[in-house]
Amino acid sequence: MIWFILSFLASSALAILAYAQARNFVTRRLRYVDAVQSALAPWIAGALTAVVAIPLAAFLPLVGTGTALTLGLSVGLGVASGAKDVRNKLPGY
């Protein structure tokens, strides 16, 4: 039971951190990149993150495939939220 709680806390913290970092990166660094504003950008970012994280999750003791998929989802949602923030702040979008 304790391992489940620890793994849940680790994946939750990782998902929150990944969401915040992806949103911040898109908002600050990719503000003027048009490709981020496409509808496919969050899907691509999330899928690539999950594909990279799945093999790494096999070697870590507390995380698994579900954590890797949650990480990909949180990055995709962070990219989508950051792109929406940029669209709302810039004139002409």
C-alpha positions in Angstrom: 0.0 0.0 0.0 2.8 2.4 0.8 4.4 1.8 -2.5 1.2 2.7 -4.3 0.9 5.9 -2.4 4.6 6.8 -3.1 4.3 6.1 -6.8 1.0 8.1 -7.0 2.7 11.1 -5.3 5.7 10.8 -7.5 3.6 10.7 -10.7 1.4 13.5 -9.6 4.3 15.7 -8.8 5.9 14.8 -12.1 2.7 15.6 -14.0 2.2 19.0 -12.3 5.9 19.9 -12.9 5.7 18.8 -16.6 2.5 20.8 -17.2 3.9 24.0 -15.6 7.2 23.7 -17.5 5.6 23.1 -20.9 3.1 25.9 -20.4 5.9 28.3 -19.3 8.2 27.2 -22.2 5.5 27.8 -24.8 4.4 31.1 -23.3 7.9 32.6 -22.9 10.1 31.0 -25.6 7.7 29.9 -28.4 5.6 33.0 -28.3 6.3 34.0 -31.9 6.5 30.4 -33.4 3.5 29.8 -35.6 3.8 26.0 -35.5 2.9 26.0 -31.8 -0.5 27.6 -32.6 -1.5 24.6 -34.8 -4.0 22.1 -33.4 -1.5 19.3 -33.8 1.3 20.8 -31.6 0.0 19.6 -28.3 -0.7 16.1 -29.7 2.8 15.9 -31.1 4.5 17.2 -28.0 2.5 14.8 -25.7 3.1 11.8 -28.0 6.9 12.4 -28.2 7.1 12.9 -24.5 5.3 9.6 -23.8 7.4 7.7 -26.4 10.6 9.0 -24.7 9.3 8.4 -21.2 8.0 4.8 -21.7 11.4 3.2 -22.0 12.8 5.3 -19.1 9.9 4.2 -16.9 10.9 0.5 -17.3 14.1 1.3 -15.4 12.6 3.4 -12.6 11.3 1.6 -9.5 8.2 3.6 -8.6 6.8 4.6 -12.0 5.4 2.6 -14.9 3.8 3.0 -18.2 0.8 4.8 -16.7 3.1 7.5 -15.3 4.8 7.9 -18.7 1.4 8.3 -20.4 0.3 10.8 -17.7 3.5 12.7 -18.3 2.7 12.9 -22.1 -0.8 14.0 -21.4 0.3 16.7 -19.0 2.9 18.0 -21.5 0.3 18.1 -24.2 -2.1 20.0 -22.0 0.6 22.4 -21.0 1.5 23.1 -24.6 -2.2 23.7 -25.4 -2.7 26.0 -22.4 0.5 28.0 -23.3 -0.6 28.4 -26.9 -4.0 29.6 -25.7 -2.3 32.1 -23.4 -0.2 33.4 -26.3 -3.3 33.8 -28.5 -5.1 35.7 -25.8 -2.1 38.1 -25.2 -1.0 38.9 -28.8 -3.0 41.1 -31.0 -4.1 39.8 -34.4 -4.9 36.2 -33.3 
